[in-house]
Amino acid sequence: MNKVILFNNNKRVLSTLLLFSFINVFTQQISIINKNKSNIEVGNNKNIFLVNPGQTKNISSKEINGLTVNYTSGNNLITKFIPLFLDVNQSLTIIFSENSAKSIEFKGDHDALEDLIVNQQHYILYKNIVKYQDIYYKMNSNSEFINFSEIVLFDYLYEIKKLNNTYTGNNDERYKIIENYVVNDWVASLFMVFTGAKSLDNKSKDLTLYYYNKYIKKGFEECEYKEKYNIISELAKYINQLKIDLQKYPIIENTDDDYINQYLPKSCQKYYFINNYRYYDHINNPKKDYYKNILKEKFSN
């Protein structure tokens, strides 16, 4: 009898260990180490949590496409989206350090890819704005601008492809997610050159429609990162002039800019209030409290 009980108990323990191993093999393992002097607020697609100074937080999940982090660096409030490109059985350590040359470091699977996209991409894409402006104001046709801009995109995606070393090559799902993230950031940099005026001239209108139709017409349902907000809010300003069809969404909080915000999904409207909060916080205007409260009450931010 005792042998039977012992056998059953061992069988249960073995089953539990196998289940635990199975879960861990088929989940992403993410560790967040806070070497910063302030708390780091981290949000994924399920919840929001704090990582205190000196603390390490471990996350296990079947699928996390990105983390939104809020933290203080010096006197500046930093809000950053960290896209994650892990397969289900991979792991990554994210280290926040105030005194490091890079405020965010990565160790683990695809750490070089993460470093390129999070720490270097913005500079690589946006350093060309002066060249874009020079071409834009001197060009005889839009093709000059388009050709140069697409060479910038092609060259950068080539670097991405070299680091995205998977057996499925660049047809895998991860590369498609990366490419979408890169393209949105790239288009946002281009819009800084030829949008922003009260109305578009023929040249800027044609360019806006070209990049909209070729690169960003699909995929506005979510707004995981600020660059999508920048793109959609610019398109919304000129919706009548461009004659494009943008989906409307419920207004989360009424403002004087509802005519733009009505075209932003909730996750995108959040960035409107973040931008305003940062501006009024920077000039130390009491209006910052209004935007701070809206972010907390309506967006859990």
C-alpha positions as CSV (number, residue, x, y, z in Angstrom):
1,M,0.0,0.0,0.0
2,N,2.8,2.4,1.0
3,K,4.6,1.7,-2.3
4,V,1.4,2.5,-4.2
5,I,1.0,5.8,-2.4
6,L,4.6,6.7,-2.9
7,F,4.3,5.9,-6.6
8,N,1.3,8.1,-7.0
9,N,2.9,10.9,-5.1
10,N,6.1,10.7,-7.2
11,K,3.9,10.6,-10.3
12,R,2.2,13.8,-9.2
13,V,5.5,15.5,-8.5
14,L,6.8,14.4,-11.9
15,S,3.7,15.6,-13.7
16,T,4.0,19.0,-11.9
17,L,7.7,19.4,-12.8
18,L,7.0,18.4,-16.4
19,L,4.1,21.0,-16.6
20,F,6.3,23.7,-15.1
21,S,9.1,22.9,-17.5
22,F,6.7,22.9,-20.4
23,I,5.3,26.3,-19.4
24,N,8.8,27.8,-19.1
25,V,10.0,26.3,-22.4
26,F,7.1,27.9,-24.3
27,T,7.1,31.4,-22.7
28,Q,9.2,34.5,-23.0
29,Q,11.4,35.2,-20.0
30,I,12.0,38.9,-19.5
31,S,14.0,40.4,-16.6
32,I,14.0,44.1,-15.8
33,I,16.8,45.4,-13.7
34,N,16.5,48.9,-12.3
35,K,19.9,50.5,-11.6
36,N,18.2,54.0,-11.9
37,K,17.7,56.2,-8.9
38,S,13.9,56.5,-9.5
39,N,11.1,54.0,-9.9
40,I,10.4,52.6,-13.3
41,E,6.8,52.1,-14.3
42,V,6.4,49.3,-16.8
43,G,3.3,48.4,-18.8
44,N,2.8,45.5,-21.1
45,N,-0.3,44.3,-22.9
46,K,-1.8,43.0,-19.7
47,N,-0.9,45.2,-16.7
48,I,1.3,47.9,-15.2
49,F,3.8,47.5,-12.4
50,L,6.6,49.3,-10.6
51,V,10.2,48.3,-10.5
52,N,11.9,50.1,-7.6
53,P,15.6,51.2,-7.6
54,G,17.8,48.2,-7.1
55,Q,15.0,45.8,-7.9
56,T,14.8,43.1,-10.5
57,K,11.4,42.2,-12.0
58,N,10.9,38.9,-13.9
59,I,8.1,38.5,-16.4
60,S,7.0,35.3,-18.1
61,S,4.5,35.4,-20.9
62,K,3.6,33.5,-24.0
63,E,3.6,36.7,-26.1
64,I,4.8,40.3,-25.2
65,N,5.2,42.5,-28.2
66,G,6.5,45.5,-26.3
67,L,6.8,47.3,-23.0
68,T,6.0,51.0,-22.3
69,V,8.3,52.4,-19.6
70,N,8.1,55.7,-17.7
71,Y,11.1,56.8,-15.6
72,T,13.1,59.9,-14.7
73,S,16.5,60.6,-16.1
74,G,18.0,63.6,-14.4
75,N,15.2,66.2,-14.4
76,N,13.5,64.7,-17.4
77,L,10.5,62.4,-17.5
78,I,11.1,59.7,-20.1
79,T,8.4,57.7,-21.7
80,K,9.7,55.0,-24.0
81,F,8.3,52.1,-26.0
82,I,10.5,49.1,-26.1
83,P,9.5,46.7,-28.8
84,L,10.3,43.1,-28.1
85,F,11.0,40.6,-30.8
86,L,11.4,37.4,-28.9
87,D,10.3,33.9,-29.9
88,V,8.2,32.1,-27.3
89,N,11.2,30.2,-25.8
90,Q,13.6,33.1,-25.6
91,S,14.8,35.4,-22.8
92,L,16.0,39.0,-22.5
93,T,17.4,41.1,-19.7
94,I,16.7,44.9,-19.8
95,I,18.9,47.0,-17.6
96,F,18.1,50.6,-16.8
97,S,21.1,52.6,-15.6
98,E,21.2,56.4,-15.1
99,N,25.0,56.7,-15.2
100,S,25.6,54.4,-18.1
101,A,26.5,55.7,-21.6
102,K,23.3,53.9,-22.7
103,S,20.4,54.4,-20.3
104,I,18.9,51.1,-21.5
105,E,21.1,48.0,-22.0
106,F,20.1,44.5,-23.3
107,K,21.5,41.1,-22.6
108,G,20.2,37.8,-24.0
109,D,18.4,36.7,-27.1
110,H,18.6,39.3,-29.9
111,D,20.3,41.8,-27.6
112,A,22.1,43.4,-30.5
113,L,18.9,43.8,-32.5
114,E,17.1,45.4,-29.5
115,D,20.1,47.7,-28.9
116,L,20.0,48.9,-32.6
117,I,16.3,49.5,-32.6
118,V,15.9,51.1,-29.1
119,N,19.1,53.0,-28.7
120,Q,20.3,53.8,-32.3
121,Q,17.3,53.7,-34.7
122,H,16.0,57.2,-33.9
123,Y,19.4,58.8,-34.6
124,I,20.0,56.8,-37.8
125,L,16.6,57.7,-39.3
126,Y,16.3,61.3,-38.1
127,K,19.8,62.4,-38.8
128,N,18.8,62.6,-42.5
129,I,16.2,65.4,-41.9
130,V,18.5,68.2,-43.0
131,K,19.3,66.3,-46.2
132,Y,15.6,65.7,-46.8
133,Q,14.9,69.4,-46.3
134,D,17.7,70.3,-48.8
135,I,16.3,67.9,-51.4
136,Y,12.7,69.0,-50.8
137,Y,13.3,72.7,-51.3
138,K,15.6,72.2,-54.3
139,M,14.0,69.3,-56.1
140,N,12.3,69.4,-59.5
141,S,10.2,66.4,-58.9
142,N,9.0,64.3,-56.0
143,S,10.9,61.3,-57.3
144,E,14.2,62.8,-56.0
145,F,12.9,63.0,-52.5
146,I,11.3,59.5,-52.6
147,N,14.3,57.8,-54.1
148,F,16.7,59.2,-51.4
149,S,14.3,58.5,-48.5
150,E,13.7,54.9,-49.7
151,I,17.5,54.3,-49.9
152,V,17.7,55.4,-46.2
153,L,15.0,52.9,-45.3
154,F,16.5,50.1,-47.5
155,D,20.0,50.6,-45.9
156,Y,18.6,50.5,-42.4
157,L,16.4,47.5,-43.0
158,Y,19.4,45.7,-44.4
159,E,21.2,46.1,-41.0
160,I,18.0,44.8,-39.3
161,K,18.0,41.8,-41.6
162,K,21.6,40.9,-40.8
163,L,20.7,40.8,-37.1
164,N,17.4,39.0,-37.5
165,N,19.1,35.7,-38.0
166,T,16.3,33.1,-38.0
167,Y,15.9,29.9,-40.0
168,T,12.8,31.4,-41.7
169,G,14.8,34.4,-42.8
170,N,13.0,37.7,-43.3
171,N,9.6,36.1,-44.0
172,D,9.1,35.3,-40.3
173,E,6.5,37.0,-38.2
174,R,9.1,38.8,-36.1
175,Y,10.7,40.5,-39.0
176,K,7.3,41.7,-40.2
177,I,6.7,43.3,-36.8
178,I,10.1,44.9,-36.8
179,E,9.6,46.2,-40.4
180,N,6.3,47.8,-39.4
181,Y,7.9,49.5,-36.4
182,V,10.8,50.8,-38.5
183,V,8.6,52.1,-41.3
184,N,6.3,54.0,-38.9
185,D,9.4,55.7,-37.3
186,W,10.8,56.5,-40.8
187,V,7.5,57.9,-42.1
188,A,7.2,60.1,-39.0
189,S,10.6,61.6,-39.7
190,L,9.6,62.4,-43.3
191,F,6.4,64.0,-42.2
192,M,8.4,66.5,-40.2
193,V,9.8,67.8,-43.5
194,F,6.7,68.4,-45.6
195,T,3.7,68.5,-43.1
196,G,2.9,70.9,-40.3
197,A,1.7,73.9,-42.3
198,K,-2.0,75.0,-42.1
199,S,-2.5,73.5,-45.5
200,L,-0.5,71.4,-47.9
201,D,0.8,72.6,-51.2
202,N,0.6,70.3,-54.2
203,K,4.1,69.0,-53.6
204,S,3.6,68.1,-50.0
205,K,0.1,66.8,-50.6
206,D,1.5,64.3,-53.3
207,L,4.3,63.2,-51.0
208,T,1.9,62.7,-48.0
209,L,-0.4,60.6,-50.1
210,Y,2.5,58.5,-51.6
211,Y,3.8,57.5,-48.2
212,Y,0.3,57.0,-46.8
213,N,-0.9,54.7,-49.6
214,K,2.4,52.7,-49.9
215,Y,3.5,52.3,-46.3
216,I,0.9,53.2,-43.6
217,K,-2.6,52.9,-44.9
218,K,-3.2,49.7,-42.9
219,G,-2.7,49.0,-39.2
220,F,-4.0,52.1,-37.3
221,E,-6.2,50.1,-34.9
222,E,-3.5,50.2,-32.2
223,C,-1.0,52.9,-31.3
224,E,1.8,51.1,-29.5
225,Y,4.3,53.9,-29.9
226,K,4.4,57.7,-30.3
227,E,5.4,57.6,-33.9
228,K,2.0,56.3,-34.9
229,Y,0.4,59.1,-33.0
230,N,2.6,61.6,-34.9
231,I,1.6,60.1,-38.2
232,I,-2.2,59.8,-37.6
233,S,-2.6,63.2,-36.0
234,E,-0.8,64.8,-39.0
235,L,-3.0,63.0,-41.5
236,A,-6.1,64.0,-39.5
237,K,-5.2,67.7,-39.9
238,Y,-5.4,67.4,-43.7
239,I,-8.1,64.7,-44.0
240,N,-10.4,66.9,-46.2
241,Q,-7.6,68.1,-48.4
242,L,-6.1,64.6,-48.8
243,K,-9.6,63.0,-49.2
244,I,-8.6,59.9,-47.3
245,D,-10.9,57.8,-45.1
246,L,-9.8,57.5,-41.5
247,Q,-11.8,55.6,-39.0
248,K,-13.4,57.5,-36.1
249,Y,-13.1,56.5,-32.5
250,P,-14.8,57.6,-29.2
251,I,-13.3,60.7,-27.6
252,I,-11.8,59.7,-24.2
253,E,-11.6,63.2,-22.9
254,N,-13.0,66.3,-24.7
255,T,-10.5,69.0,-25.7
256,D,-10.2,71.8,-28.3
257,D,-8.5,69.2,-30.5
258,D,-11.4,66.8,-30.8
259,Y,-11.4,67.3,-34.6
260,I,-8.0,65.5,-34.7
261,N,-8.4,63.2,-31.7
262,Q,-11.6,61.6,-33.1
263,Y,-9.4,59.8,-35.6
264,L,-7.1,58.4,-32.9
265,P,-7.7,55.0,-31.2
266,K,-7.6,55.3,-27.4
267,S,-4.0,54.1,-27.2
268,C,-3.1,56.9,-29.6
269,Q,-5.1,59.6,-27.7
270,K,-3.0,58.9,-24.7
271,Y,0.0,60.4,-26.5
272,Y,-1.9,63.7,-27.0
273,F,-2.1,64.1,-23.2
274,I,1.4,62.9,-22.6
275,N,2.8,65.6,-25.0
276,N,0.7,68.3,-23.3
277,Y,1.7,67.2,-19.9
278,R,5.4,67.2,-20.8
279,Y,5.1,70.7,-22.3
280,Y,3.3,72.3,-19.3
281,D,5.6,70.4,-16.9
282,H,8.6,71.8,-18.8
283,I,7.5,75.4,-18.5
284,N,6.2,74.6,-14.9
285,N,2.6,75.7,-15.8
286,P,-0.2,74.6,-13.4
287,K,-2.1,73.2,-16.4
288,K,0.2,70.1,-16.2
289,D,-1.9,68.8,-13.3
290,Y,-4.9,68.6,-15.5
291,Y,-3.1,66.4,-18.1
292,K,-1.5,64.4,-15.4
293,N,-4.9,63.6,-13.8
294,I,-6.4,62.6,-17.2
295,L,-3.5,60.2,-17.9
296,K,-4.0,58.6,-14.5
297,E,-7.8,58.5,-14.5
298,K,-8.5,57.7,-18.2
299,F,-5.3,55.9,-19.3
300,S,-4.0,54.4,-16.1
301,N,-0.7,56.0,-16.8
